[in-house]
């Protein structure tokens, strides 16, 4: 029991770190670059590369996190090749949910005046809810993939 709890806590720590890192990089990435490097890289090739590579890097991080979770947490060990379709589906789905969350939070700024910070908490909880659904659907894709293979 204790070994399973420690394994689950380690996986949850990795998942929380990855999600927090992705959110910080996607939302505050350009501001962090400007803060660190100032106006040196503004409008340069590095700035264009950072803007272009930010999403693929986050997709790879989501894929690695989801693959790690799908591989190490189940009691029945599966081959990694059986986990790839569900991991790809979940990582792309998490990116899509994150894009919609980002668009929602930028377009729903007027609610912040009326409801205060409560609207931000509700929006964040909706994002977690949709992320959890995408992870469950990724598991389902893995199960269907394994059964039909």
N, C-alpha and C positions, 0 to 999 in steps of 0.2 A: 504494500500500500504506500509506504513512504517513498520507495523508489519511483513509483508511478507519479506521485504528487510532485516530486522534485523534477522529474522529466517534463511534466506539464508546466511547472513554473518556469523552467528554463526556456521552453518553447514560447510561452506567453511573453517572457521578457524580450526574446528575440523579435517576436511579432510587434510588440509595442514600440521597441526601438526603431524597427524598420518603418512602421507607419508614421511615427513622429518625425523621423528623418525625411521621409518622402514629403510629408506635409510642409515641413520647414523649407526644404529645398524648392518645392514647387511654388509655394506662396511667397516666401521671402528670399528666394535665391538671387534674383537680380539686385535686391537691396543689400544683401550680404556682400555680393561682388563689388558693388559701388562703395560700400563702407570700407572694405579691405583695400581695394585698389584705387579708389577715388575715380577721377576722370581719365585715368591713364588708358583703360580698356573700353571706355564708352564709345560705341560706334565702330570699334575695331573688329578684326576677324575673330578675336577671342570672345567678344560679346555675342557675335552672330553664332559661333560654334556652341557657346553655352546655352543660348536660347534654343538651338536646334537639337542638341544632344541631351537636354534636360529630361525630356519625356522618354526617350529610349533607355536611358540609364535607370529611370524610375521603374520602367516596365521590367527590366532585368532584375532589379531589386525585389519587386513584387513577385516575380517568377521564382527567384531563389527562396524567398521566405515561404511561399505557398508550397513549393516542392519539399522544403525541409519539414514543414508541418505535416504534409500528406505522407511523407516517408517514415518519419520517426514516431508519430503519435499512435497509429493503429496497432492493435495487438497482433493482427495478422500482417506479417511483412510481405510487401509486394515488390515486384521488380520496379526499378526506376522508370523503365520504358512504359510501364502501364500507368504511370502517374503523369506523364508528360501532357496528354490531351487535357486533362482536368486542370493541371497547373497553368497551361497556356490560357484556357478559358477563364480561369479565376483571375489571373493577373491582368488580362485584357479587360475583363469585367470590372475589376477594381479601378483600373485607369478610367474607364468610361464613367463609373460612378463618381470618381474624383473630379472629372471634368464637369459633370452635371452639378456636383456640389459646389465647385468653384463658381460656375455660372450663376447658380441660385443665390449664393452668398453675395455676389457682386450686384445682382439685379434686385435683391430684396433688402437693399440698404434702408429704404424708407420705413420698414418695420422696426428698425432699430430705434427710431425716434419714439415710436408709440409704446413698444413693449420693453425697450431697454435690452440688457444683455440676455434676458430670458429667451429671446428669439434666436440668439446665437447658440445657446445651449440646446435648444430644441432642434435646430438645423444640424448641429454636430451629432446629436443622438440619431437623427434620421440617417445621416451618413453612415454611422456605425451599423445601423439596422440593415441598410442596403449592402454594405460590405459583408456582413455576416450571411446574407442571403446569397451573395455571389460565391462565397466560400463553400456554402452548402451545395450550390449548384455545381461547383467544380468537383466536389466529392461524388455527386450523382453522375457527372460525365465520366469520371474514372470508373465507377461501378458499371455503367452501361458499356463502356469501352472494354472492360475486362470480360463481361459476360458475353458480349457479341464476338469477341476475338476468339 
